[in-house]
Amino acid sequence: MNGSRDLVLARIRAALADVPAAESPAGHPVARAYRSAHTSEDPAALRALLAENLADYRATVHRTTSGALPALVAELLAARGTRALAVPADLPPRWLTALHGVDLVRDAPTLTAARLDAVDSVLTGCALAVAETGTVVLDAGPAQGRRALTLVPDHHVCVVHADRIVASVPRALPLLDPRRPQTWISGPSATSDIELTRVEGVHGPRSLECVLVEPE
């Protein structure tokens, strides 16, 4: 394995040997004549398409407004029977104002995997959501926390604000920092064995609930 990797890397270095050290890809934009999206750019249409595709991937979708968000979060967690909720250290406090009888477990200091495994749910925001693919993107930015926070608990509630929805993957990529740890989520974690039996919760949460926050 190492020998093959070294061979590939050596060929890449040889191909780039005459490139000045200060040069970067940003100085050589690639002309892309193809369409970067295949759906309507209307914000309401994007929200509807995202909701449809998230549901197709077996995520549960809820639609609300900013003012009603705290009450909906409390309702979802109560319906789940959540007693311990993991949250990023910088989660907006207003999202939690309607909670009662829930132990808030903030990821500060950093929670161990064992402690995360003991919580019932996790609540986060997101970096972006892609309507055409029904994908939520996390990059450890504001209100998202680190990757482990959303991979260990069995139930993830992800808040998606309308201004975070883009039409397509080509529209999303320029808005993301490739140096950040990205997690692209299309529905609950799932895999299939050789007999095509679907099993959820193997590599992440078994249950994903997305809350789409509509404009007031």
C-alpha positions, 0 to 999 in steps of 0.5 A, a space after each residue: 500500500 505504501 509503495 503504491 501511494 509513494 509511486 502516485 505521489 512521486 508522479 504528481 510531484 514530477 508533473 508539478 516540478 515546473 510550477 512556481 511555488 507561489 502559484 495557486 489554482 486560484 490564479 488559473 480559473 477553469 472555464 465551466 460552460 455546463 449548467 451548475 444547477 438543474 432546478 429553479 432558483 426560487 427560494 420557496 422552490 429550493 426549500 420544497 425540493 430540499 424537504 422532498 429529497 431529505 424525506 426521500 432519504 428517510 430523514 424526518 423534515 419539519 418546517 417552522 419559523 425562527 420565532 417558533 423554532 424553540 417550541 418545535 425543538 422542545 416538542 421534537 425532543 419530548 416526542 423522542 423522550 430525550 433526557 440528555 441533549 448534546 449541543 455545541 458550545 456555541 449553539 444559540 441559547 434561544 434555541 433552547 429556551 423552551 426546553 424543560 426536564 432535559 439535561 444539556 450536555 455542552 461540548 466544552 470541555 470536549 466530551 468523550 466518546 463514552 459520554 456522547 454515547 450516553 446522550 439521547 440526542 444532539 442538536 446542531 445547525 449546519 453550514 449549508 444544505 443542497 436542495 438537489 441532493 437532499 444533503 446537509 453539510 456540516 463543517 465544524 462552523 458556528 452552531 455545528 461542533 466537531 464531527 464526533 458530536 453528530 456521529 456518536 449520538 443516535 438522534 440528530 436534530 439539525 436546524 437549516 435556515 432558509 439562507 443556508 440552502 443552495 441549489 446544487 453541489 457545484 453551488 455549494 463547493 465555492 462557499 465551503 472552505 476545503 481546509 475545514 472538516 466537512 460532513 455531508 449528510 443525506 438522511 440517517 446513517 445507513 449501509 447495506 450488506 451483500 443481501 441488500 438489507 438496509 441497516 441504519 445507525 452503523 456510521 452515525 445517527 440512526 435518526 435524522 430530523 431536519 428543521 427547515 426555518 422559513 422566512 418570517 
